């Protein structure tokens, strides 16, 4: 997959080796990093603040030889860039503008200076003393200056549009301290359309500062729905009382994509940026547009038409989009989601003064998670676990493995358990509607699902309780539930949890129970996903496996994430899936080729559109993540919309 084909732009942050006040040496190192970035097919490369001279020159900034050497070095960099078309460079140096000195970032592409960004806020506290040498952007009395015989725009109001008609990106620049202020120049530049912010920085190291810096860049990219490329001076800048560590960070929409985590003299990091995700979020969140209209400031757009080099995508794509790779983060995420589910159920029980819940326990993942949520909710509210009525309802496809696990789990958790076979009732119903019991069609399957729901509803009436639904978000998206069967309940605790995350949540609950209970949970996790509506095979094993029918849930959750979260076209989703599922993240991961991906993506889109009528009458249930399908909240869609554009 080529990045520019689907609006991915490659951004690099390059910290070169540096000698303070040695412009010739610094320029050679900058050019070396430019060549590295160009070889990586970068479209934008950001260098540190005042990188041509060095940030710590202090009163040497008043010396004409230094300023003259810096300008000559800049000219050399511009000339060299003529051999690197399609890559924009942002380099830092001091510039004399109308006999005042400014801390600047010069924007260069293919032998031309596109503009000069000027630092807005100058720190003059603690170890910083910039107002001694520089003037802030507010002092500028001109909007352009002559540089190398060309008139060049200058200021802190510049937005650069780079590329062609099919693929282009907009970026702006702020410099170091600008990020640290209560309201940053980048806030307004993003309102003006900048999708990527480049920050040329020289931020020295102190204890805990790297963590704070990381958080600021992460947060800035989140609140402005943008990519943020932060490039910091390296160890060569260290002088007198200050140490610099080359802390470079590239983030997008609140997620750090690449970072130099170690203190170093030089480094180069890069990542592709997904422009579509930025554009989608800006369209989706209407308060972003409201802020743009309310706090609009004049800006100038500089357009540069050029060909953007395509390359193989370098973007962190996960197979399991809803499950963090990092075990610590995964555990943290699971605990948070557990508590959302538990608190939602607790409020519903308290509101209706209910002390009894009824739910079907199949020995599968979804009903297990729902039961665990009920147990935790009852424990936290001081209710007797015997108020949880778990019902095993064996049917024509129930296997001994799932039945035994269901019964053992209910016993281990100390809830009230019941066994009610549905076979006789279903056979009577088949006779009533003249259904051949040997014909294992949709009627055969749905009769069982609806019989189970009727039992649960009637038990809830009998005991003055409510039915807790067990279906998950992935099943709802695909319509893999029986209308007015397992589709229905009084409160659905799992409706906001994707199938791939259900497994992680059940695994996390193992940590809160004794080893015997945990062993049961682990066996449930390893059980194939099945509604068990069709008879078992000759060996008594599950014959009806859901993923054989509708496709692998790890693929569907991947598709649904990018379809619902960002509204991507199927071609882009398939191309991204091909990369994500071409490698294993654990030993038992399956590899999917493009033909399989295309096949199941069509199934996903077709089912998603055709099954909206089920989602339009969903019971209440807690939203747990950024994707939810409640018709009262996140997803409103006509039941009869065509899926033609998504096929």
Secondary structure, DSSP 8 states (H G I E B T S, - for coil): -BTGGGTEEEEEEEE----TT-HHHHHHHHHHHHHHHHHTT-SEEE--TTTTT-GGGGGGGG-HHHHHHHHHHHHHHHHHHTTSTT-EEEEEEEEEETTEEEEEEEEEETTEEEEEEE-S----STT--GGGT---GGG---SEEEETTEEEEEES-EEEEEE-SSSEEEEEEEETHHHHSSS-HHHHHHHTT-SEEEEEE--B--TTHHHHHHHHHHHHHHHTTSEEEEEE--GGG-BTTB-B----EEEETTEEEEE--S--S-EEEEEEEEHHHHHHHHHH-HHHHHHHHHT----EEEEEE------B------SSTTS-SSHHHHHHHHHHHHHHHHHHHHHHHHHTT---EEEE--SSHHHHHHHHHHHHHHHHHT--GGGEEEEE---TT--HHHHHHHHHHHHHHT-EEEE---HHHHHHHHHHTT--TT--SHHHHHHHHHHHHHHHHHHHHHHT-EEEE---HHHHHHT-S-TTTTT--SEETTTTS-HHHHHHHHHHHGGGS-HHHHHHHHHHHTS------S---TTS-----HHHHH--HHHHHHHHIIIIIS---HHHHHHHHHHHTTS-SSTT-----HHHHHHHHHHHHHHHHHTHHHHTT-------SS----TTTT----TT---GGG-
